[in-house]
Amino acid sequence: MKPHVDDGFRNRRRGLDATRRDFLKVGALGLGGLTFPWLLGNPARGAGARDYVRDKSVVFLFLSGGASQFETFDPKMTAPAEFRSLNGEIRTSLPGITFGGTLPRLASMAHRLAVIRSFVGPQDSAHDGAIRRVLKAGSADPAGASIGAIAARLAGSVHPTTATPTFIQLADPEPGGEYEEARGRYYVGNSPGSLGPAYAPFDPSREGDLRSNMTLRVPVERLTDRRALLSAFDNLQRELDVNGRMATHDAGQRQAFEVLRGECRTAFDLSRENPGVLDRYDTSRIIVGYSGSSRSANYRDHPSPLGRHLLLARRLCEAGCGVVTINSPAWDSHGDGVHPNIVYTMEHEARALDHAVTAFIEDVAQRGLTDRILLVIATEFGRTPRIDRAGGRDHWPGLCPLVLAGGGWRMGQVIGRSDARAERPNGEPISTRNLLGTILQTLFDTNRLRLAESAPPNLVRMIEESEPIVHLT
């Protein structure tokens, strides 16, 4: 059983001069009554013989667009000038290891990380295919299931005690242009494929306000009346508690009711978070995006929501979520006017990453959850070794950054090496299947899983064929 969620967040900022309350707005669940496709008719986690489910969670932070291996975790300052990191390097807490110059906080806690410098993602230089392959465990088939959906199928779609969905996705809500495209690719990558909609991710970020949507169906004219909605919910909960009407509903409806009254609802209520924790996570002072072009496809400047998303992910893990994926867009650094160049990206996106991930790792450690939550930082491909005239790098599937933290694995190491110009691994590569194996062995006891009658044989075979990153053991 996962620990209960502590009191948390006070408010959210949307701009440099905005209020704390705006900082906490998470976005809508858009539940649509009680017909949750990911929930109804499916057993909760732990039902039956699911003793193979570990009391652990995975937070998968996806840097959409293709983050550069050079300017993040493999600067290659010994290479010729046209190859090496454009933002220099900074020493880390691991002797002889450096990171890119805009990641000073992460550099100071490299001893808590596993940095993989020989990770070869999908051999696909197009965003759509590459993102699909990373999030769908190496599968190029659109009907393939995502890693989160596989976890939901094996664990059950909700936690048996807290009714928190096993698989939740979060995304930057900024509208328009390439944000829409990035979200669309991310959603496709997270889709359940042939496993069916019952194992699709629960998505709180699509529209509206969380509390206003975390309710049963009410008349349309009351949807804008928050007090009425919350009152209706509280009245329903009291009625269910007093007269036992829950017993008249089928299992699926009872599970849906439990989501509405359980810890999932509390976990999304960031006003319960400690204000000091709020401040440590807050990335709203960091502006991300790119307004360097008048073309409609560019990334609009806005305060980074990444800190909020990582704090929410921690709360959801505490409430029983198995896999939380987070989409961080705008890492596509061509320097072509529509997309930012490398220096711009690292001064904005990477600064937010540095701040938010450091806050997450420190927070998780302070709460005694380091071994119970695995953080994965990945991207669909890396960037070309040679810098172009505009200071950009193009798509490069030969090598891409991958960093892990926690989960009970062995941290404080750099795994593998790249060649002299960070074009390809210098030695045995780490693959997407190795990443899949690491994630699934974090979540499940594979020895028990092999014997479980409830586990689909094709998924069991997939796990058996997906070796975890051996250096982590």
DOPA-347946 format. One line per 8 residues: number of its first residue (from 1); their letters; for each residue x, y, z of C-alpha. Coordinates in Angstrom, 1 decimal, padded with zeros to 4 digits, always signed. Layout:
residues N
NUM	a	X/Y/Z; ...
This chain:
residues 473
1	mkphvddg	+000.0/+000.0/+000.0; +001.3/+003.4/-000.9; +001.5/+006.1/+001.8; -001.2/+008.7/+002.1; -000.7/+012.0/+000.5; +000.4/+014.8/+002.8; -001.0/+018.3/+002.8; +000.3/+020.3/-000.2
9	frnrrrgl	+000.4/+023.2/-002.7; -001.1/+026.6/-002.1; -001.3/+028.3/-005.5; +000.1/+028.5/-009.0; +001.8/+031.3/-011.0; +001.2/+031.7/-014.7; +003.5/+034.7/-015.2; +006.4/+036.6/-013.7
17	datrrdfl	+004.0/+039.0/-011.9; +001.0/+036.6/-011.6; -000.4/+035.3/-008.3; +000.5/+032.1/-006.4; -003.0/+030.8/-007.0; -002.4/+030.6/-010.8; +000.7/+028.5/-010.2; -001.5/+025.8/-008.8
25	kvgalglg	-004.1/+025.5/-011.6; -003.6/+022.0/-013.0; -006.3/+021.7/-015.6; -009.3/+019.5/-016.1; -009.9/+015.9/-015.7; -012.8/+016.1/-018.1; -014.2/+012.8/-016.6; -017.5/+012.9/-018.4
33	gltfpwll	-019.6/+011.3/-015.6; -019.0/+007.7/-014.7; -018.1/+006.3/-018.1; -014.3/+006.2/-017.7; -013.0/+004.0/-020.4; -009.8/+003.3/-018.5; -011.7/+002.2/-015.4; -015.1/+000.6/-016.0
41	gnpargag	-015.3/-003.1/-016.1; -011.6/-003.6/-015.2; -010.3/-005.1/-012.0; -008.4/-002.8/-009.6; -004.7/-003.4/-009.0; -004.2/-006.2/-006.5; -007.4/-008.0/-007.3; -006.9/-011.7/-007.7
49	ardyvrdk	-003.4/-013.1/-007.7; -001.5/-009.9/-008.5; +001.1/-010.3/-005.8; +003.8/-009.6/-008.5; +003.0/-005.8/-008.3; +005.7/-004.0/-006.4; +005.0/-001.0/-004.2; +006.9/+001.3/-006.6
57	svvflfls	+006.2/+004.0/-009.2; +007.8/+005.4/-012.4; +007.9/+009.1/-013.4; +008.8/+009.3/-017.1; +009.8/+012.8/-018.1; +009.9/+013.0/-021.9; +011.9/+015.9/-023.5; +009.8/+016.2/-026.7
65	ggasqfet	+011.6/+017.4/-029.8; +014.9/+015.7/-029.3; +017.3/+017.0/-026.6; +021.0/+017.4/-027.4; +023.4/+014.9/-025.9; +026.2/+017.5/-026.0; +024.6/+020.3/-024.1; +022.9/+018.1/-021.5
73	fdpkmtap	+025.0/+015.2/-020.1; +027.9/+014.5/-022.5; +029.6/+017.9/-023.4; +032.6/+016.4/-025.3; +034.8/+019.5/-024.8; +037.8/+017.6/-026.2; +036.1/+017.5/-029.6; +036.7/+020.1/-032.3
81	aefrslng	+034.8/+023.4/-031.7; +032.1/+022.6/-034.3; +031.1/+019.5/-032.3; +031.5/+020.3/-028.6; +028.9/+021.7/-026.2; +027.9/+025.3/-027.1; +027.2/+026.1/-023.4; +030.4/+024.7/-022.1
89	eirtslpg	+030.6/+022.3/-019.3; +030.4/+022.2/-015.5; +032.0/+019.7/-013.1; +029.7/+017.3/-011.3; +029.8/+015.6/-007.9; +031.2/+012.5/-009.8; +035.0/+012.8/-010.2; +036.0/+013.5/-013.8
97	itfggtlp	+032.4/+013.8/-015.1; +030.9/+017.0/-016.5; +027.5/+018.1/-017.6; +026.4/+021.0/-019.9; +026.9/+024.4/-018.4; +023.2/+025.2/-017.9; +022.6/+022.2/-015.6; +024.5/+023.3/-012.4
105	rlasmahr	+022.0/+021.9/-009.9; +021.8/+018.5/-011.5; +025.6/+018.5/-011.7; +025.8/+018.9/-008.0; +023.7/+015.8/-007.5; +025.2/+013.6/-010.2; +026.0/+011.0/-007.4; +022.2/+010.4/-007.2
113	lavirsfv	+021.9/+009.8/-011.0; +022.6/+007.1/-013.5; +023.7/+008.8/-016.7; +023.6/+006.6/-019.8; +026.0/+007.8/-022.5; +025.5/+004.9/-024.8; +021.7/+005.0/-025.3; +020.6/+004.4/-028.8
121	gpqdsahd	+016.9/+005.2/-029.3; +014.8/+004.2/-032.2; +016.6/+004.4/-035.6; +014.1/+006.9/-036.8; +014.8/+010.6/-037.5; +011.1/+011.6/-037.7; +009.4/+012.8/-034.6; +006.2/+010.7/-035.0
129	gairrvlk	+007.9/+007.4/-035.4; +010.7/+008.0/-032.9; +008.4/+009.2/-030.1; +006.1/+006.2/-030.7; +009.0/+003.8/-030.5; +010.3/+005.3/-027.2; +007.0/+005.4/-025.4; +005.7/+002.2/-026.9
137	agsadpag	+008.7/+000.1/-025.8; +010.5/+000.0/-029.1; +007.4/-000.8/-031.2; +007.0/+000.9/-034.6; +003.4/-000.3/-034.8; +000.8/+002.4/-033.9; -001.3/-000.5/-032.5; +001.5/-001.3/-030.1
145	asigaiaa	+000.9/-000.6/-026.4; +002.7/+002.1/-024.5; +004.9/+001.3/-021.5; +002.3/+002.9/-019.2; -000.6/+000.9/-020.8; +001.4/-002.3/-020.4; +001.9/-001.4/-016.7; -001.9/-000.7/-016.3
153	rlagsvhp	-002.8/-004.0/-018.0; -000.5/-006.0/-015.6; -001.2/-004.0/-012.4; -004.9/-003.2/-013.0; -006.2/+000.1/-014.1; -006.6/+001.6/-010.6; -004.9/+001.1/-007.2; -007.1/-001.2/-005.0
161	ttatptfi	-006.9/+001.0/-001.9; -006.8/+004.6/-003.2; -008.5/+004.2/-006.6; -005.8/+006.2/-008.2; -005.4/+005.4/-011.9; -002.3/+003.3/-012.6; -001.3/+005.3/-015.7; -001.6/+009.1/-015.8
169	qladpepg	-000.2/+011.5/-018.4; +000.6/+015.2/-018.0; +001.4/+017.8/-020.7; +002.2/+021.4/-021.2; -001.2/+023.0/-021.8; +000.1/+025.9/-023.9; -002.2/+026.1/-027.0; -001.4/+026.4/-030.7
177	geyeearg	+001.4/+025.8/-033.1; +004.0/+023.2/-032.4; +002.7/+022.7/-028.9; -000.4/+021.1/-030.4; +001.8/+018.9/-032.6; +004.1/+017.9/-029.7; +001.1/+016.9/-027.6; -000.5/+015.0/-030.4
185	ryyvgnsp	+002.7/+012.9/-030.9; +002.9/+012.4/-027.1; -000.7/+011.2/-026.9; -000.2/+008.7/-029.7; +002.9/+007.4/-028.1; +001.1/+006.9/-024.8; -001.9/+005.2/-026.4; -002.8/+001.6/-025.3
193	gslgpaya	-002.9/+000.2/-028.9; -004.3/-003.3/-029.1; -004.7/-003.5/-025.3; -007.8/-001.3/-025.7; -009.1/+002.0/-024.2; -009.4/+000.5/-020.7; -005.7/+001.0/-020.4; -005.3/+004.4/-021.9
201	pfdpsreg	-003.7/+007.1/-019.7; -005.9/+009.2/-017.4; -005.3/+012.8/-018.5; -006.0/+015.7/-016.1; -004.6/+018.4/-018.4; -007.0/+018.6/-021.3; -009.6/+021.3/-020.4; -011.3/+023.3/-017.6
209	dlrsnmtl	-010.6/+023.1/-013.9; -009.8/+020.1/-011.9; -012.3/+020.4/-009.0; -015.1/+021.5/-011.4; -014.7/+018.3/-013.4; -014.0/+015.9/-010.5; -017.8/+015.4/-010.0; -020.7/+013.4/-011.1
217	rvpverlt	-023.0/+014.6/-013.9; -024.9/+017.8/-013.0; -027.0/+020.1/-015.0; -025.1/+022.1/-017.6; -026.2/+025.5/-016.1; -024.4/+024.6/-012.9; -021.1/+023.7/-014.4; -019.8/+027.3/-013.8
225	drrallsa	-020.9/+027.3/-010.2; -017.9/+025.8/-008.3; -019.5/+026.0/-004.9; -022.6/+024.2/-006.1; -020.4/+021.5/-007.7; -018.3/+021.0/-004.5; -021.5/+021.0/-002.4; -023.1/+018.4/-004.7
233	fdnlqrel	-020.0/+016.2/-004.4; -019.9/+016.5/-000.6; -023.6/+015.7/-000.4; -023.2/+012.6/-002.6; -020.3/+011.4/-000.5; -022.4/+011.8/+002.7; -025.3/+010.1/+001.2; -023.1/+007.1/+000.1
241	dvngrmat	-021.6/+006.9/+003.5; -024.9/+007.1/+005.4; -027.4/+004.9/+003.4; -025.0/+002.5/+001.6; -026.4/+003.2/-001.9; -022.9/+002.3/-003.3; -023.9/-001.4/-002.9; -026.6/-001.0/-005.6
249	hdagqrqa	-024.0/-000.2/-008.3; -022.0/-002.6/-010.3; -018.2/-003.0/-009.7; -017.2/-000.6/-012.4; -019.5/+002.2/-011.2; -018.3/+001.6/-007.6; -014.7/+002.0/-008.8; -015.6/+005.2/-010.5
257	fevlrgec	-017.3/+006.5/-007.3; -014.1/+005.6/-005.4; -012.0/+007.7/-007.7; -014.2/+010.7/-007.0; -014.1/+010.2/-003.2; -010.6/+008.7/-002.9; -007.0/+009.8/-002.6; -006.7/+010.6/-006.3
265	rtafdlsr	-009.0/+013.6/-005.8; -006.8/+014.7/-002.8; -003.6/+014.2/-004.8; -004.7/+016.6/-007.5; -005.6/+019.2/-004.9; -002.3/+021.1/-004.9; -003.7/+023.7/-002.4; -002.9/+021.1/+000.2
273	enpgvldr	+000.9/+021.1/-000.4; +003.3/+022.8/+001.9; +004.1/+026.3/+000.7; +007.8/+025.8/+001.2; +007.7/+022.8/-001.1; +005.7/+024.8/-003.6; +008.4/+027.4/-003.7; +011.2/+024.8/-004.2
281	ydtsriiv	+009.4/+023.3/-007.2; +008.2/+026.6/-008.8; +009.5/+027.1/-012.3; +007.0/+029.8/-013.3; +009.8/+032.4/-013.2; +011.5/+030.6/-016.0; +010.1/+031.5/-019.5; +010.1/+028.6/-022.0
289	gysgssrs	+009.1/+028.4/-025.6; +010.3/+030.4/-028.6; +008.9/+033.6/-030.1; +011.7/+034.1/-032.6; +009.4/+033.8/-035.6; +006.1/+035.2/-036.8; +005.2/+031.9/-038.3; +002.2/+030.2/-036.6
297	anyrdhps	+004.1/+027.0/-036.0; +006.5/+028.4/-033.4; +006.6/+027.8/-029.6; +004.9/+030.6/-027.7; +006.8/+032.0/-024.7; +005.1/+031.2/-021.4; +006.1/+030.4/-017.7; +007.4/+026.8/-017.4
305	plgrhlll	+004.9/+024.4/-015.8; +007.5/+021.7/-015.4; +007.9/+022.2/-011.6; +004.2/+021.9/-011.1; +004.0/+018.8/-013.1; +006.8/+017.1/-011.2; +005.3/+018.0/-007.9; +002.0/+016.6/-009.0
313	arrlceag	+003.7/+013.5/-010.2; +005.2/+012.9/-006.7; +001.8/+013.4/-005.1; +000.2/+010.9/-007.6; +002.9/+008.3/-006.9; +002.2/+008.6/-003.2; -001.5/+008.1/-003.9; -000.8/+004.9/-005.7
321	cgvvtins	-000.2/+005.8/-009.4; +002.1/+003.3/-011.1; +003.3/+005.4/-014.1; +003.2/+009.1/-014.6; +004.4/+010.5/-017.9; +005.2/+014.2/-018.4; +005.7/+015.9/-021.7; +008.2/+018.7/-021.8
329	pawdshgd	+008.1/+020.2/-025.4; +010.3/+022.7/-027.3; +013.6/+020.8/-027.4; +013.6/+020.8/-031.2; +016.7/+023.1/-031.7; +017.2/+023.6/-035.4; +017.9/+027.3/-035.2; +015.9/+027.9/-038.3
337	gvhpnivy	+013.7/+030.8/-037.1; +010.7/+028.6/-036.4; +012.7/+026.5/-033.9; +015.2/+028.0/-031.4; +018.9/+027.3/-031.6; +020.8/+025.3/-029.1; +021.9/+028.2/-026.9; +018.4/+029.5/-026.6
345	tmeheara	+016.9/+026.1/-025.8; +019.5/+025.4/-023.1; +019.0/+028.9/-021.5; +015.2/+028.2/-021.2; +014.1/+024.6/-021.4; +017.3/+023.3/-019.7; +017.1/+025.9/-016.9; +013.6/+024.7/-016.1
353	ldhavtaf	+014.7/+021.1/-016.3; +017.6/+021.8/-013.9; +015.4/+023.5/-011.3; +012.4/+021.1/-011.4; +014.3/+017.8/-011.5; +016.6/+018.9/-008.7; +013.6/+019.9/-006.6; +011.9/+016.5/-007.3
361	iedvaqrg	+015.0/+014.4/-006.4; +015.5/+016.3/-003.2; +011.9/+016.2/-002.2; +011.6/+012.5/-002.9; +014.7/+011.8/-000.8; +013.4/+013.9/+002.1; +010.2/+011.9/+002.1; +012.0/+008.6/+002.1
369	ltdrillv	+010.7/+007.6/-001.4; +014.0/+007.5/-003.4; +013.9/+003.7/-003.7; +010.2/+003.6/-004.4; +010.1/+006.1/-007.3; +012.1/+005.8/-010.4; +012.6/+009.0/-012.5; +013.4/+008.5/-016.2
377	iatefgrt	+014.5/+011.4/-018.3; +014.4/+010.5/-022.0; +013.9/+011.9/-025.5; +013.1/+010.6/-028.9; +016.6/+011.1/-030.4; +019.7/+013.3/-030.0; +021.0/+016.1/-032.1; +023.6/+016.1/-034.9
385	pridragg	+027.2/+016.2/-033.8; +028.1/+019.1/-036.1; +026.6/+022.5/-035.3; +025.1/+024.4/-038.2; +025.6/+028.0/-039.2; +022.6/+029.2/-037.2; +023.8/+027.5/-034.0; +021.3/+024.7/-034.3
393	rdhwpglc	+021.6/+020.9/-034.4; +019.3/+018.7/-036.5; +017.8/+015.2/-035.7; +020.2/+012.5/-034.9; +019.0/+008.9/-034.0; +022.6/+007.6/-033.5; +022.8/+008.6/-029.8; +020.5/+010.3/-027.4
401	plvlaggg	+020.6/+011.3/-023.7; +019.0/+009.1/-021.0; +019.2/+009.7/-017.2; +017.7/+007.7/-014.3; +017.3/+008.5/-010.6; +016.1/+006.3/-007.8; +013.8/+003.3/-008.0; +016.1/+001.1/-005.9
409	wrmgqvig	+018.7/+000.8/-008.7; +022.4/+001.6/-008.3; +022.9/+005.3/-008.9; +026.1/+007.5/-008.9; +027.5/+006.3/-012.2; +027.9/+007.0/-015.8; +027.0/+003.9/-017.9; +028.6/+003.4/-021.3
417	rsdaraer	+030.6/+005.9/-023.5; +030.1/+007.7/-026.7; +032.7/+008.0/-029.4; +035.0/+011.0/-029.8; +032.3/+013.2/-031.3; +029.2/+011.8/-029.5; +027.9/+010.3/-032.7; +027.5/+006.7/-031.6
425	pngepist	+028.2/+004.5/-028.6; +031.8/+003.4/-028.1; +030.9/-000.1/-027.1; +027.8/-002.0/-026.4; +024.7/+000.2/-026.8; +021.8/+000.5/-024.4; +018.5/+000.1/-026.2; +014.8/+001.0/-025.8
433	rnllgtil	+014.2/-002.6/-024.8; +016.7/-002.3/-022.0; +014.9/+000.8/-020.8; +011.6/-001.1/-021.0; +013.1/-003.9/-019.0; +014.3/-001.5/-016.3; +011.0/+000.2/-016.0; +008.9/-003.1/-015.8
441	qtlfdtnr	+011.3/-004.7/-013.4; +011.0/-001.6/-011.2; +007.2/-002.1/-011.1; +006.9/-005.9/-011.1; +008.4/-009.0/-009.6; +009.1/-010.8/-012.8; +009.6/-014.2/-011.1; +006.1/-014.1/-009.7
449	lrlaesap	+004.7/-012.5/-012.9; +005.8/-015.6/-014.9; +003.6/-017.8/-012.7; +000.6/-015.5/-012.6; -002.4/-016.9/-014.5; -003.9/-013.4/-014.9; -000.9/-012.0/-016.8; -001.2/-012.2/-020.6
457	pnlvrmie	+001.4/-014.5/-022.0; +002.5/-012.0/-024.8; +003.3/-009.4/-022.1; +005.1/-011.9/-020.0; +007.2/-012.8/-023.0; +007.9/-009.2/-023.7; +009.2/-008.7/-020.2; +011.3/-011.8/-020.3
465	esepivhl	+012.9/-010.6/-023.5; +013.6/-007.1/-022.2; +016.7/-007.2/-020.1; +017.1/-004.2/-017.7; +020.2/-002.1/-017.9; +022.6/-004.5/-016.3; +024.9/-001.8/-014.8; +022.1/-000.7/-012.5
473	t	+021.9/-003.9/-010.6
